[in-house]
Amino acid sequence: MDERESNLFDRFYKSWRGIEVAYEKIASDCGVTTNVMYILTLLYKNCEPMTQNELSKELHLSKQTVTSVVDSLEKRGWVTRSIDPNDRRNRIVTLTESGRETGRHIGRTMRRAEFSAFEMLPDEEKLSLVNSMEKLWDGFAHLWA
């Protein structure tokens, strides 16, 4: 790797970390952690209950992390868990009414911030950014395939 590529990776990492910090701030302003934010908003957007395994796969979180987060969501009255009739080892996570309201609020807050940040880019750069990120993700995915 030459110095130019190294500098590009440094810039990429700095930007990536800045975006992570922005999501941490959004979650904090909503009174939750990022993992709580991601799980609640996914359940809200999905409109259907999901298994803990589905949450783990969709969000690329460990099963232990999902279990811990769902435990905290259950304690706050935002979700209920039930046994999956198709696989008794798995648990189905369902939003309560309070969880739906919280997921809606957090999702809207997150989406407003995303739209605000994205508005800084011209339309052609938006598509290019998303396409490039998908290619980068594919490149990383091949490393662990």
N, CA, C and O atoms as a GROMACS GRO file, in nm:
protein
  580
    1MET      N    1   0.085  -0.117   0.000
    1MET     CA    2   0.000   0.000   0.000
    1MET      C    3   0.090   0.124   0.000
    1MET      O    4   0.183   0.133   0.079
    2ASP      N    5   0.061   0.216  -0.089
    2ASP     CA    6   0.143   0.337  -0.093
    2ASP      C    7   0.087   0.442   0.003
    2ASP      O    8  -0.018   0.423   0.065
    3GLU      N    9   0.158   0.553   0.015
    3GLU     CA   10   0.121   0.658   0.111
    3GLU      C   11  -0.014   0.720   0.077
    3GLU      O   12  -0.092   0.753   0.166
    4ARG      N   13  -0.042   0.737  -0.051
    4ARG     CA   14  -0.170   0.795  -0.093
    4ARG      C   15  -0.287   0.707  -0.047
    4ARG      O   16  -0.385   0.757   0.009
    5GLU      N   17  -0.275   0.576  -0.070
    5GLU     CA   18  -0.381   0.484  -0.026
    5GLU      C   19  -0.393   0.486   0.126
    5GLU      O   20  -0.503   0.484   0.180
    6SER      N   21  -0.280   0.489   0.193
    6SER     CA   22  -0.280   0.493   0.339
    6SER      C   23  -0.354   0.618   0.389
    6SER      O   24  -0.432   0.610   0.484
    7ASN      N   25  -0.329   0.732   0.325
    7ASN     CA   26  -0.397   0.855   0.364
    7ASN      C   27  -0.547   0.847   0.336
    7ASN      O   28  -0.628   0.898   0.414
    8LEU      N   29  -0.584   0.783   0.225
    8LEU     CA   30  -0.727   0.766   0.195
    8LEU      C   31  -0.795   0.682   0.303
    8LEU      O   32  -0.906   0.714   0.347
    9PHE      N   33  -0.728   0.575   0.346
    9PHE     CA   34  -0.786   0.492   0.452
    9PHE      C   35  -0.796   0.569   0.583
    9PHE      O   36  -0.893   0.554   0.657
   10ASP      N   37  -0.697   0.652   0.612
   10ASP     CA   38  -0.703   0.735   0.732
   10ASP      C   39  -0.822   0.830   0.727
   10ASP      O   40  -0.895   0.846   0.825
   11ARG      N   41  -0.842   0.893   0.612
   11ARG     CA   42  -0.956   0.983   0.595
   11ARG      C   43  -1.088   0.907   0.605
   11ARG      O   44  -1.182   0.954   0.668
   12PHE      N   45  -1.093   0.789   0.542
   12PHE     CA   46  -1.213   0.707   0.547
   12PHE      C   47  -1.245   0.669   0.692
   12PHE      O   48  -1.360   0.682   0.736
   13TYR      N   49  -1.143   0.623   0.766
   13TYR     CA   50  -1.166   0.583   0.905
   13TYR      C   51  -1.214   0.701   0.988
   13TYR      O   52  -1.307   0.687   1.068
   14LYS      N   53  -1.153   0.816   0.970
   14LYS     CA   54  -1.193   0.935   1.046
   14LYS      C   55  -1.340   0.969   1.016
   14LYS      O   56  -1.416   0.999   1.108
   15SER      N   57  -1.380   0.964   0.890
   15SER     CA   58  -1.518   0.991   0.852
   15SER      C   59  -1.612   0.886   0.908
   15SER      O   60  -1.718   0.918   0.962
   16TRP      N   61  -1.573   0.759   0.896
   16TRP     CA   62  -1.654   0.647   0.947
   16TRP      C   63  -1.676   0.664   1.097
   16TRP      O   64  -1.788   0.650   1.146
   17ARG      N   65  -1.568   0.694   1.169
   17ARG     CA   66  -1.579   0.710   1.314
   17ARG      C   67  -1.666   0.830   1.348
   17ARG      O   68  -1.743   0.826   1.444
   18GLY      N   69  -1.655   0.937   1.270
   18GLY     CA   70  -1.740   1.054   1.291
   18GLY      C   71  -1.887   1.020   1.275
   18GLY      O   72  -1.971   1.069   1.351
   19ILE      N   73  -1.919   0.937   1.177
   19ILE     CA   74  -2.058   0.895   1.157
   19ILE      C   75  -2.103   0.808   1.274
   19ILE      O   76  -2.216   0.822   1.321
   20GLU      N   77  -2.017   0.718   1.321
   20GLU     CA   78  -2.050   0.637   1.439
   20GLU      C   79  -2.081   0.726   1.559
   20GLU      O   80  -2.178   0.703   1.631
   21VAL      N   81  -1.998   0.829   1.580
   21VAL     CA   82  -2.018   0.922   1.691
   21VAL      C   83  -2.151   0.995   1.675
   21VAL      O   84  -2.222   1.018   1.773
   22ALA      N   85  -2.186   1.032   1.552
   22ALA     CA   86  -2.314   1.099   1.527
   22ALA      C   87  -2.430   1.008   1.569
   22ALA      O   88  -2.525   1.055   1.633
   23TYR      N   89  -2.425   0.880   1.533
   23TYR     CA   90  -2.531   0.787   1.574
   23TYR      C   91  -2.532   0.766   1.725
   23TYR      O   92  -2.639   0.752   1.785
   24GLU      N   93  -2.415   0.764   1.788
   24GLU     CA   94  -2.409   0.754   1.934
   24GLU      C   95  -2.476   0.874   1.998
   24GLU      O   96  -2.545   0.861   2.099
   25LYS      N   97  -2.456   0.993   1.940
   25LYS     CA   98  -2.517   1.116   1.992
   25LYS      C   99  -2.669   1.111   1.974
   25LYS      O  100  -2.743   1.148   2.065
   26ILE      N  101  -2.715   1.066   1.858
   26ILE     CA  102  -2.859   1.054   1.836
   26ILE      C  103  -2.920   0.961   1.941
   26ILE      O  104  -3.022   0.994   2.002
   27ALA      N  105  -2.858   0.846   1.961
   27ALA     CA  106  -2.908   0.750   2.059
   27ALA      C  107  -2.908   0.811   2.199
   27ALA      O  108  -3.007   0.801   2.272
   28SER      N  109  -2.798   0.875   2.235
   28SER     CA  110  -2.786   0.936   2.368
   28SER      C  111  -2.894   1.043   2.388
   28SER      O  112  -2.955   1.049   2.495
   29ASP      N  113  -2.916   1.126   2.287
   29ASP     CA  114  -3.020   1.229   2.296
   29ASP      C  115  -3.159   1.167   2.315
   29ASP      O  116  -3.248   1.230   2.373
   30CYS      N  117  -3.177   1.044   2.267
   30CYS     CA  118  -3.304   0.973   2.283
   30CYS      C  119  -3.307   0.890   2.412
   30CYS      O  120  -3.407   0.825   2.442
   31GLY      N  121  -3.197   0.891   2.487
   31GLY     CA  122  -3.192   0.820   2.615
   31GLY      C  123  -3.167   0.671   2.603
   31GLY      O  124  -3.204   0.595   2.693
   32VAL      N  125  -3.105   0.628   2.493
   32VAL     CA  126  -3.078   0.486   2.472
   32VAL      C  127  -2.936   0.467   2.420
   32VAL      O  128  -2.867   0.564   2.388
   33THR      N  129  -2.894   0.342   2.410
   33THR     CA  130  -2.766   0.308   2.348
   33THR      C  131  -2.787   0.290   2.198
   33THR      O  132  -2.901   0.279   2.152
   34THR      N  133  -2.679   0.285   2.123
   34THR     CA  134  -2.694   0.264   1.978
   34THR      C  135  -2.758   0.129   1.948
   34THR      O  136  -2.842   0.120   1.859
   35ASN      N  137  -2.720   0.024   2.021
   35ASN     CA  138  -2.779  -0.107   1.993
   35ASN      C  139  -2.928  -0.110   2.023
   35ASN      O  140  -3.005  -0.173   1.951
   36VAL      N  141  -2.970  -0.042   2.131
   36VAL     CA  142  -3.114  -0.030   2.159
   36VAL      C  143  -3.181   0.045   2.045
   36VAL      O  144  -3.288   0.004   1.998
   37MET      N  145  -3.120   0.154   2.000
   37MET     CA  146  -3.175   0.232   1.890
   37MET      C  147  -3.191   0.147   1.764
   37MET      O  148  -3.296   0.150   1.700
   38TYR      N  149  -3.087   0.072   1.730
   38TYR     CA  150  -3.092  -0.009   1.608
   38TYR      C  151  -3.199  -0.118   1.616
   38TYR      O  152  -3.272  -0.140   1.520
   39ILE      N  153  -3.208  -0.186   1.730
   39ILE     CA  154  -3.306  -0.294   1.744
   39ILE      C  155  -3.448  -0.239   1.746
   39ILE      O  156  -3.536  -0.292   1.678
   40LEU      N  157  -3.472  -0.132   1.823
   40LEU     CA  158  -3.606  -0.074   1.828
   40LEU      C  159  -3.651  -0.024   1.691
   40LEU      O  160  -3.765  -0.048   1.650
   41THR      N  161  -3.563   0.046   1.622
   41THR     CA  162  -3.604   0.101   1.491
   41THR      C  163  -3.624  -0.010   1.388
   41THR      O  164  -3.712   0.001   1.303
   42LEU      N  165  -3.544  -0.115   1.395
   42LEU     CA  166  -3.564  -0.228   1.303
   42LEU      C  167  -3.698  -0.296   1.329
   42LEU      O  168  -3.773  -0.324   1.236
   43LEU      N  169  -3.728  -0.321   1.456
   43LEU     CA  170  -3.857  -0.383   1.489
   43LEU      C  171  -3.973  -0.293   1.444
   43LEU      O  172  -4.073  -0.342   1.392
   44TYR      N  173  -3.958  -0.163   1.464
   44TYR     CA  174  -4.064  -0.069   1.424
   44TYR      C  175  -4.081  -0.068   1.272
   44TYR      O  176  -4.193  -0.077   1.222
   45LYS      N  177  -3.970  -0.058   1.199
   45LYS     CA  178  -3.977  -0.054   1.052
   45LYS      C  179  -4.029  -0.186   0.995
   45LYS      O  180  -4.098  -0.186   0.893
   46ASN      N  181  -3.997  -0.296   1.060
   46ASN     CA  182  -4.036  -0.429   1.010
   46ASN      C  183  -4.187  -0.452   1.022
   46ASN      O  184  -4.245  -0.529   0.946
   47CYS      N  185  -4.250  -0.385   1.118
   47CYS     CA  186  -4.396  -0.396   1.141
   47CYS      C  187  -4.441  -0.535   1.184
   47CYS      O  188  -4.560  -0.557   1.205
   48GLU      N  189  -4.350  -0.627   1.197
   48GLU     CA  190  -4.382  -0.764   1.237
   48GLU      C  191  -4.283  -0.805   1.346
   48GLU      O  192  -4.170  -0.756   1.348
   49PRO      N  193  -4.324  -0.894   1.436
   49PRO     CA  194  -4.227  -0.947   1.531
   49PRO      C  195  -4.111  -1.015   1.458
   49PRO      O  196  -4.126  -1.062   1.345
   50MET      N  197  -3.997  -1.019   1.523
   50MET     CA  198  -3.878  -1.084   1.466
   50MET      C  199  -3.818  -1.174   1.572
   50MET      O  200  -3.831  -1.150   1.691
   51THR      N  201  -3.751  -1.279   1.527
   51THR     CA  202  -3.680  -1.364   1.622
   51THR      C  203  -3.549  -1.297   1.660
   51THR      O  204  -3.499  -1.210   1.588
   52GLN      N  205  -3.495  -1.338   1.772
   52GLN     CA  206  -3.366  -1.285   1.814
   52GLN      C  207  -3.258  -1.320   1.712
   52GLN      O  208  -3.167  -1.240   1.688
   53ASN      N  209  -3.268  -1.438   1.651
   53ASN     CA  210  -3.172  -1.475   1.546
   53ASN      C  211  -3.182  -1.382   1.426
   53ASN      O  212  -3.080  -1.342   1.370
   54GLU      N  213  -3.304  -1.346   1.387
   54GLU     CA  214  -3.322  -1.253   1.275
   54GLU      C  215  -3.261  -1.117   1.308
   54GLU      O  216  -3.195  -1.055   1.224
   55LEU      N  217  -3.283  -1.070   1.430
   55LEU     CA  218  -3.224  -0.942   1.472
   55LEU      C  219  -3.072  -0.949   1.466
   55LEU      O  220  -3.007  -0.856   1.418
   56SER      N  221  -3.018  -1.058   1.515
   56SER     CA  222  -2.873  -1.078   1.515
   56SER      C  223  -2.816  -1.073   1.374
   56SER      O  224  -2.718  -1.004   1.348
   57LYS      N  225  -2.879  -1.146   1.283
   57LYS     CA  226  -2.831  -1.151   1.144
   57LYS      C  227  -2.848  -1.017   1.073
   57LYS      O  228  -2.757  -0.971   1.004
   58GLU      N  229  -2.963  -0.956   1.088
   58GLU     CA  230  -2.993  -0.831   1.018
   58GLU      C  231  -2.901  -0.718   1.062
   58GLU      O  232  -2.858  -0.636   0.980
   59LEU      N  233  -2.870  -0.713   1.192
   59LEU     CA  234  -2.790  -0.602   1.244
   59LEU      C  235  -2.642  -0.638   1.263
   59LEU      O  236  -2.563  -0.555   1.307
   60HIS      N  237  -2.607  -0.761   1.229
   60HIS     CA  238  -2.468  -0.807   1.245
   60HIS      C  239  -2.420  -0.789   1.390
   60HIS      O  240  -2.310  -0.741   1.415
   61LEU      N  241  -2.507  -0.830   1.482
   61LEU     CA  242  -2.474  -0.827   1.624
   61LEU      C  243  -2.466  -0.971   1.675
   61LEU      O  244  -2.536  -1.059   1.624
   62SER      N  245  -2.382  -0.993   1.775
   62SER     CA  246  -2.373  -1.127   1.831
   62SER      C  247  -2.504  -1.165   1.899
   62SER      O  248  -2.581  -1.078   1.941
   63LYS      N  249  -2.528  -1.293   1.910
   63LYS     CA  250  -2.649  -1.341   1.977
   63LYS      C  251  -2.650  -1.295   2.123
   63LYS      O  252  -2.756  -1.262   2.177
   64GLN      N  253  -2.533  -1.292   2.186
   64GLN     CA  254  -2.523  -1.248   2.324
   64GLN      C  255  -2.562  -1.100   2.337
   64GLN      O  256  -2.632  -1.062   2.431
   65THR      N  257  -2.516  -1.018   2.242
   65THR     CA  258  -2.551  -0.876   2.246
   65THR      C  259  -2.701  -0.857   2.228
   65THR      O  260  -2.762  -0.780   2.301
   66VAL      N  261  -2.760  -0.928   2.133
   66VAL     CA  262  -2.904  -0.916   2.110
   66VAL      C  263  -2.980  -0.959   2.234
   66VAL      O  264  -3.075  -0.892   2.275
   67THR      N  265  -2.941  -1.069   2.296
   67THR     CA  266  -3.008  -1.116   2.418
   67THR      C  267  -3.000  -1.010   2.526
   67THR      O  268  -3.100  -0.982   2.592
   68SER      N  269  -2.884  -0.952   2.546
   68SER     CA  270  -2.866  -0.849   2.648
   68SER      C  271  -2.952  -0.726   2.620
   68SER      O  272  -3.016  -0.672   2.711
   69VAL      N  273  -2.954  -0.681   2.496
   69VAL     CA  274  -3.034  -0.564   2.460
   69VAL      C  275  -3.183  -0.595   2.475
   69VAL      O  276  -3.258  -0.513   2.528
   70VAL      N  277  -3.226  -0.710   2.429
   70VAL     CA  278  -3.367  -0.747   2.440
   70VAL      C  279  -3.407  -0.759   2.587
   70VAL      O  280  -3.519  -0.722   2.624
   71ASP      N  281  -3.318  -0.810   2.672
   71ASP     CA  282  -3.344  -0.811   2.816
   71ASP      C  283  -3.376  -0.671   2.866
   71ASP      O  284  -3.472  -0.650   2.940
   72SER      N  285  -3.293  -0.573   2.826
   72SER     CA  286  -3.313  -0.436   2.872
   72SER      C  287  -3.442  -0.376   2.814
   72SER      O  288  -3.511  -0.300   2.882
   73LEU      N  289  -3.473  -0.409   2.689
   73LEU     CA  290  -3.597  -0.360   2.628
   73LEU      C  291  -3.719  -0.417   2.700
   73LEU      O  292  -3.819  -0.348   2.720
   74GLU      N  293  -3.709  -0.543   2.738
   74GLU     CA  294  -3.819  -0.609   2.809
   74GLU      C  295  -3.839  -0.544   2.946
   74GLU      O  296  -3.953  -0.522   2.989
   75LYS      N  297  -3.730  -0.514   3.015
   75LYS     CA  298  -3.739  -0.450   3.147
   75LYS      C  299  -3.803  -0.312   3.138
   75LYS      O  300  -3.871  -0.268   3.231
   76ARG      N  301  -3.782  -0.243   3.026
   76ARG     CA  302  -3.839  -0.109   3.007
   76ARG      C  303  -3.983  -0.116   2.955
   76ARG      O  304  -4.048  -0.013   2.939
   77GLY      N  305  -4.031  -0.236   2.929
   77GLY     CA  306  -4.168  -0.253   2.882
   77GLY      C  307  -4.186  -0.222   2.735
   77GLY      O  308  -4.298  -0.196   2.690
   78TRP      N  309  -4.077  -0.225   2.657
   78TRP     CA  310  -4.084  -0.191   2.516
   78TRP      C  311  -4.103  -0.313   2.426
   78TRP      O  312  -4.146  -0.299   2.312
   79VAL      N  313  -4.072  -0.433   2.476
   79VAL     CA  314  -4.092  -0.555   2.399
   79VAL      C  315  -4.141  -0.667   2.490
   79VAL      O  316  -4.127  -0.661   2.613
   80THR      N  317  -4.198  -0.767   2.427
   80THR     CA  318  -4.226  -0.893   2.496
   80THR      C  319  -4.156  -1.002   2.416
   80THR      O  320  -4.127  -0.986   2.297
   81ARG      N  321  -4.129  -1.111   2.484
   81ARG     CA  322  -4.067  -1.227   2.418
   81ARG      C  323  -4.157  -1.347   2.433
   81ARG      O  324  -4.221  -1.367   2.536
   82SER      N  325  -4.161  -1.426   2.327
   82SER     CA  326  -4.236  -1.552   2.333
   82SER      C  327  -4.154  -1.659   2.262
   82SER      O  328  -4.063  -1.630   2.185
   83ILE      N  329  -4.189  -1.783   2.290
   83ILE     CA  330  -4.118  -1.895   2.228
   83ILE      C  331  -4.165  -1.911   2.084
   83ILE      O  332  -4.285  -1.907   2.057
   84ASP      N  333  -4.072  -1.929   1.994
   84ASP     CA  334  -4.102  -1.951   1.853
   84ASP      C  335  -4.162  -2.091   1.839
   84ASP      O  336  -4.094  -2.189   1.870
   85PRO      N  337  -4.288  -2.103   1.793
   85PRO     CA  338  -4.349  -2.236   1.782
   85PRO      C  339  -4.279  -2.326   1.680
   85PRO      O  340  -4.292  -2.448   1.685
   86ASN      N  341  -4.205  -2.265   1.586
   86ASN     CA  342  -4.132  -2.344   1.485
   86ASN      C  343  -3.996  -2.391   1.534
   86ASN      O  344  -3.939  -2.486   1.479
   87ASP      N  345  -3.944  -2.326   1.638
   87ASP     CA  346  -3.813  -2.363   1.693
   87ASP      C  347  -3.809  -2.316   1.837
   87ASP      O  348  -3.780  -2.200   1.865
   88ARG      N  349  -3.837  -2.405   1.928
   88ARG     CA  350  -3.851  -2.370   2.069
   88ARG      C  351  -3.723  -2.312   2.130
   88ARG      O  352  -3.727  -2.255   2.239
   89ARG      N  353  -3.610  -2.326   2.060
   89ARG     CA  354  -3.485  -2.268   2.111
   89ARG      C  355  -3.479  -2.118   2.084
   89ARG      O  356  -3.397  -2.047   2.144
   90ASN      N  357  -3.564  -2.069   1.996
   90ASN     CA  358  -3.560  -1.930   1.956
   90ASN      C  359  -3.673  -1.850   2.021
   90ASN      O  360  -3.777  -1.906   2.054
   91ARG      N  361  -3.650  -1.721   2.038
   91ARG     CA  362  -3.749  -1.632   2.098
   91ARG      C  363  -3.795  -1.530   1.994
   91ARG      O  364  -3.716  -1.477   1.916
   92ILE      N  365  -3.925  -1.503   1.996
   92ILE     CA  366  -3.983  -1.401   1.909
   92ILE      C  367  -3.995  -1.273   1.990
   92ILE      O  368  -4.046  -1.273   2.103
   93VAL      N  369  -3.948  -1.163   1.932
   93VAL     CA  370  -3.950  -1.033   1.998
   93VAL      C  371  -4.059  -0.949   1.933
   93VAL      O  372  -4.062  -0.931   1.812
   94THR      N  373  -4.150  -0.898   2.017
   94THR     CA  374  -4.264  -0.820   1.970
   94THR      C  375  -4.266  -0.686   2.042
   94THR      O  376  -4.252  -0.681   2.164
   95LEU      N  377  -4.282  -0.577   1.967
   95LEU     CA  378  -4.293  -0.445   2.028
   95LEU      C  379  -4.425  -0.432   2.103
   95LEU      O  380  -4.529  -0.477   2.056
   96THR      N  381  -4.419  -0.370   2.220
   96THR     CA  382  -4.541  -0.330   2.290
   96THR      C  383  -4.585  -0.196   2.232
   96THR      O  384  -4.514  -0.139   2.149
   97GLU      N  385  -4.700  -0.147   2.273
   97GLU     CA  386  -4.744  -0.014   2.226
   97GLU      C  387  -4.642   0.092   2.265
   97GLU      O  388  -4.610   0.180   2.185
   98SER      N  389  -4.592   0.085   2.387
   98SER     CA  390  -4.489   0.180   2.431
   98SER      C  391  -4.363   0.166   2.347
   98SER      O  392  -4.299   0.266   2.314
   99GLY      N  393  -4.327   0.044   2.313
   99GLY     CA  394  -4.210   0.020   2.229
   99GLY      C  395  -4.228   0.073   2.089
   99GLY      O  396  -4.134   0.125   2.028
  100ARG      N  397  -4.352   0.061   2.036
  100ARG     CA  398  -4.381   0.116   1.903
  100ARG      C  399  -4.367   0.269   1.904
  100ARG      O  400  -4.309   0.327   1.812
  101GLU      N  401  -4.421   0.332   2.008
  101GLU     CA  402  -4.410   0.478   2.019
  101GLU      C  403  -4.264   0.520   2.029
  101GLU      O  404  -4.222   0.616   1.965
  102THR      N  405  -4.188   0.449   2.111
  102THR     CA  406  -4.047   0.482   2.128
  102THR      C  407  -3.970   0.456   1.999
  102THR      O  408  -3.888   0.539   1.959
  103GLY      N  409  -3.995   0.344   1.934
  103GLY     CA  410  -3.930   0.313   1.807
  103GLY      C  411  -3.962   0.416   1.700
  103GLY      O  412  -3.874   0.454   1.623
  104ARG      N  413  -4.087   0.460   1.696
  104ARG     CA  414  -4.128   0.562   1.599
  104ARG      C  415  -4.053   0.693   1.626
  104ARG      O  416  -3.999   0.754   1.535
  105HIS      N  417  -4.050   0.735   1.753
  105HIS     CA  418  -3.982   0.859   1.790
  105HIS      C  419  -3.833   0.853   1.757
  105HIS      O  420  -3.778   0.945   1.696
  106ILE      N  421  -3.768   0.745   1.798
  106ILE     CA  422  -3.624   0.732   1.772
  106ILE      C  423  -3.597   0.722   1.622
  106ILE      O  424  -3.504   0.784   1.572
  107GLY      N  425  -3.679   0.646   1.552
  107GLY     CA  426  -3.662   0.633   1.407
  107GLY      C  427  -3.676   0.766   1.335
  107GLY      O  428  -3.599   0.796   1.244
  108ARG      N  429  -3.774   0.845   1.375
  108ARG     CA  430  -3.792   0.977   1.313
  108ARG      C  431  -3.675   1.069   1.345
  108ARG      O  432  -3.628   1.142   1.258
  109THR      N  433  -3.629   1.065   1.469
  109THR     CA  434  -3.514   1.147   1.508
  109THR      C  435  -3.391   1.108   1.426
  109THR      O  436  -3.319   1.194   1.376
  110MET      N  437  -3.368   0.979   1.414
  110MET     CA  438  -3.254   0.928   1.339
  110MET      C  439  -3.266   0.966   1.190
  110MET      O  440  -3.169   1.011   1.130
  111ARG      N  441  -3.384   0.948   1.133
  111ARG     CA  442  -3.403   0.976   0.991
  111ARG      C  443  -3.387   1.126   0.962
  111ARG      O  444  -3.331   1.162   0.858
  112ARG      N  445  -3.436   1.213   1.052
  112ARG     CA  446  -3.418   1.358   1.031
  112ARG      C  447  -3.270   1.393   1.025
  112ARG      O  448  -3.228   1.470   0.939
  113ALA      N  449  -3.191   1.336   1.116
  113ALA     CA  450  -3.047   1.362   1.117
  113ALA      C  451  -2.982   1.309   0.989
  113ALA      O  452  -2.897   1.376   0.930
  114GLU      N  453  -3.021   1.190   0.948
  114GLU     CA  454  -2.965   1.131   0.825
  114GLU      C  455  -2.998   1.218   0.703
  114GLU      O  456  -2.910   1.246   0.621
  115PHE      N  457  -3.124   1.259   0.691
  115PHE     CA  458  -3.163   1.343   0.577
  115PHE      C  459  -3.088   1.476   0.579
  115PHE      O  460  -3.045   1.525   0.475
  116SER      N  461  -3.074   1.533   0.698
  116SER     CA  462  -3.003   1.660   0.709
  116SER      C  463  -2.858   1.646   0.662
  116SER      O  464  -2.808   1.731   0.587
  117ALA      N  465  -2.792   1.541   0.705
  117ALA     CA  466  -2.652   1.518   0.664
  117ALA      C  467  -2.645   1.487   0.514
  117ALA      O  468  -2.556   1.536   0.445
  118PHE      N  469  -2.737   1.407   0.466
  118PHE     CA  470  -2.737   1.365   0.325
  118PHE      C  471  -2.766   1.481   0.231
  118PHE      O  472  -2.721   1.482   0.116
  119GLU      N  473  -2.843   1.580   0.279
  119GLU     CA  474  -2.878   1.695   0.196
  119GLU      C  475  -2.756   1.775   0.154
  119GLU      O  476  -2.763   1.854   0.059
  120MET      N  477  -2.644   1.757   0.222
  120MET     CA  478  -2.521   1.829   0.188
  120MET      C  479  -2.460   1.778   0.058
  120MET      O  480  -2.374   1.844  -0.001
  121LEU      N  481  -2.504   1.662   0.013
  121LEU     CA  482  -2.449   1.601  -0.109
  121LEU      C  483  -2.539   1.627  -0.229
  121LEU      O  484  -2.661   1.622  -0.217
  122PRO      N  485  -2.479   1.655  -0.344
  122PRO     CA  486  -2.559   1.660  -0.467
  122PRO      C  487  -2.617   1.520  -0.495
  122PRO      O  488  -2.561   1.420  -0.451
  123ASP      N  489  -2.729   1.515  -0.567
  123ASP     CA  490  -2.798   1.388  -0.592
  123ASP      C  491  -2.707   1.280  -0.650
  123ASP      O  492  -2.712   1.165  -0.606
  124GLU      N  493  -2.622   1.316  -0.748
  124GLU     CA  494  -2.536   1.214  -0.809
  124GLU      C  495  -2.434   1.160  -0.709
  124GLU      O  496  -2.394   1.044  -0.719
  125GLU      N  497  -2.390   1.242  -0.613
  125GLU     CA  498  -2.296   1.194  -0.512
  125GLU      C  499  -2.364   1.102  -0.412
  125GLU      O  500  -2.300   1.011  -0.359
  126LYS      N  501  -2.491   1.125  -0.385
  126LYS     CA  502  -2.566   1.038  -0.293
  126LYS      C  503  -2.566   0.894  -0.346
  126LYS      O  504  -2.532   0.801  -0.273
  127LEU      N  505  -2.603   0.879  -0.471
  127LEU     CA  506  -2.608   0.746  -0.532
  127LEU      C  507  -2.468   0.686  -0.539
  127LEU      O  508  -2.450   0.567  -0.510
  128SER      N  509  -2.371   0.765  -0.576
  128SER     CA  510  -2.232   0.718  -0.585
  128SER      C  511  -2.182   0.672  -0.448
  128SER      O  512  -2.114   0.569  -0.438
  129LEU      N  513  -2.214   0.747  -0.344
  129LEU     CA  514  -2.171   0.710  -0.209
  129LEU      C  515  -2.231   0.576  -0.168
  129LEU      O  516  -2.160   0.488  -0.119
  130VAL      N  517  -2.360   0.560  -0.189
  130VAL     CA  518  -2.427   0.435  -0.150
  130VAL      C  519  -2.372   0.319  -0.232
  130VAL      O  520  -2.345   0.212  -0.176
  131ASN      N  521  -2.356   0.337  -0.362
  131ASN     CA  522  -2.299   0.230  -0.446
  131ASN      C  523  -2.159   0.193  -0.401
  131ASN      O  524  -2.125   0.075  -0.394
  132SER      N  525  -2.077   0.292  -0.369
  132SER     CA  526  -1.940   0.266  -0.324
  132SER      C  527  -1.938   0.195  -0.190
  132SER      O  528  -1.858   0.104  -0.169
  133MET      N  529  -2.027   0.234  -0.099
  133MET     CA  530  -2.032   0.168   0.032
  133MET      C  531  -2.075   0.022   0.017
  133MET      O  532  -2.022  -0.066   0.086
  134GLU      N  533  -2.169  -0.005  -0.074
  134GLU     CA  534  -2.211  -0.144  -0.098
  134GLU      C  535  -2.095  -0.226  -0.154
  134GLU      O  536  -2.076  -0.341  -0.115
  135LYS      N  537  -2.018  -0.168  -0.244
  135LYS     CA  538  -1.902  -0.239  -0.300
  135LYS      C  539  -1.797  -0.263  -0.192
  135LYS      O  540  -1.737  -0.370  -0.186
  136LEU      N  541  -1.776  -0.164  -0.107
  136LEU     CA  542  -1.678  -0.181   0.001
  136LEU      C  543  -1.723  -0.292   0.096
  136LEU      O  544  -1.642  -0.375   0.138
  137TRP      N  545  -1.853  -0.293   0.130
  137TRP     CA  546  -1.906  -0.398   0.216
  137TRP      C  547  -1.885  -0.535   0.152
  137TRP      O  548  -1.845  -0.630   0.219
  138ASP      N  549  -1.913  -0.546   0.021
  138ASP     CA  550  -1.890  -0.672  -0.050
  138ASP      C  551  -1.744  -0.714  -0.041
  138ASP      O  552  -1.713  -0.831  -0.023
  139GLY      N  553  -1.654  -0.616  -0.055
  139GLY     CA  554  -1.510  -0.646  -0.045
  139GLY      C  555  -1.473  -0.702   0.091
  139GLY      O  556  -1.395  -0.796   0.100
  140PHE      N  557  -1.528  -0.643   0.196
  140PHE     CA  558  -1.502  -0.695   0.330
  140PHE      C  559  -1.567  -0.832   0.350
  140PHE      O  560  -1.508  -0.921   0.411
  141ALA      N  561  -1.689  -0.848   0.299
  141ALA     CA  562  -1.761  -0.975   0.316
  141ALA      C  563  -1.683  -1.091   0.256
  141ALA      O  564  -1.685  -1.202   0.309
  142HIS      N  565  -1.614  -1.068   0.144
  142HIS     CA  566  -1.534  -1.174   0.081
  142HIS      C  567  -1.418  -1.218   0.170
  142HIS      O  568  -1.373  -1.332   0.160
  143LEU      N  569  -1.371  -1.130   0.257
  143LEU     CA  570  -1.261  -1.167   0.345
  143LEU      C  571  -1.300  -1.277   0.443
  143LEU      O  572  -1.216  -1.357   0.485
  144TRP      N  573  -1.429  -1.280   0.481
  144TRP     CA  574  -1.475  -1.376   0.581
  144TRP      C  575  -1.568  -1.481   0.524
  144TRP      O  576  -1.631  -1.556   0.599
  145ALA      N  577  -1.578  -1.487   0.392
  145ALA     CA  578  -1.670  -1.585   0.330
  145ALA      C  579  -1.612  -1.725   0.336
  145ALA      O  580  -1.675  -1.819   0.289
   0.00000   0.00000   0.00000
